Amino acid sequence: MSMDEETALSVVFAKDRYEGGINAVYNPEASSFEYQVFIHRDLPLQETKAWRFASFDRARHHAADVFSTDWEMLVWDHKVKRPCEDGGHECGSGKCETCQSMGGGCTSCGAVEST
């Protein structure tokens, strides 16, 4: 994984119902930022694993190991409006026309409305 820090902060890795990536987190005890490699489950959002590193290079190296097989790398564009957001719905709510046409599932985020 040869991406720089700026790129890594806008990338998400996806596999089945899980997402992961690298983010910067503030450590108040050290008064500095650390880098966290994380994996969380989609809907309901629940962190399943996380590792913290003092440097971005160490976090990037660990992420390369964790996400090396069967994970799809997606670049997240914050400017893209998701179909669920039309009409003020939350992404993954199952209430937009796109989700309803998929039987409650979302084609933009893969969410399925919980019952």
N, C-alpha and C positions, 0 to 999 in steps of 0.2 A: 504494500500500500504506500504509494508515493505522494499522496495528497498533502497539501499544506494545511495549516490550522484553519484558515478562513473557509476553505472548501469543506473540511471535515465537519465544521459546525453547521453546514447546510445539507449534509448527507444523512440519509437514514438507510439502514439495512433491514430488509423485510424477508421473513420466512414464515410460512403458514400464518398463524395468528399472532406472531411476535414481531417486534421492531427493536432495533438497537442502534447504537451509534456512540459518538464521543461528544461530551459537552463539558463546558467549563463550570465549575462550582466553587463558590467562595468558602474558604475555611476560616471562620472567625477566630479560632484559637491561634492560627499561624498568621492571621491578617494577610492572607494571600489566596490566589486562585489555584485550584488543582484541576486535573482533567479526569473525568469519569467516563469509563467505558460501561455502557449499560445495556440491559435487555429488559424490555417490558412486554407484557401481554396486552393486546388491544381489547378493549371493551369487555368487561370492565377493565379500565387501565390499572395495571398492577405490576410494580417492579418485581422482576424475578431474580435478577443478578446485577451486581454492580461492583466495579473495581475502581479504586482511586489511585492516581499517579501524580507525582510532583511535577513531571515534565510532559509536554505534549508528545515528544518523541517516544517516551516509554508507553504512553497511552496508545499511540498510533501502532506501535509494534504489537501490543497486546490485542488490539482490535483486529489487526491483520490475521492473527492466529484464530481469534474467536469467530470472525465472519468469513473465513477463507472458503468454507464449503457450504453449498446449498443456500446461501444468502444472496438476495438480489440487492444491488446498490442503487438507490434512487436519490436523485438530487431534488431536494424540496424547494419549490419556488413559492415563496410566501405571497407573491402577487397573483397567483392563480386562484380564481374563485372556484370553490368546489360546488357541484350541483346541489348539494344539501343546503348550501347557504342561500340559495334562491328562496325568497319568501321568509328569510330570517330563521331558518331551521338550523340546528346544530348538526355538524357533519356526523353521519352515522345514526341519526335519529330515526331513519326509516320513513320520514314524513314527506320527503320531496317526491316529485314525479319519477325521478330516476330510480330512487330506492323502491318505490311502490311497484314500478314496472319489473323490478327484480325480485318481487315477492318479499319485500322487507329488507333485502340486502342492498348494500351500496356499491356502485361500480367505481366510485372515486376513492374510497378508503377501505372497501372490503368488509365494512361493518354489517352486522346482522342485528336487527332490533331485538332486545331482550324482552321476554314475556314474563 
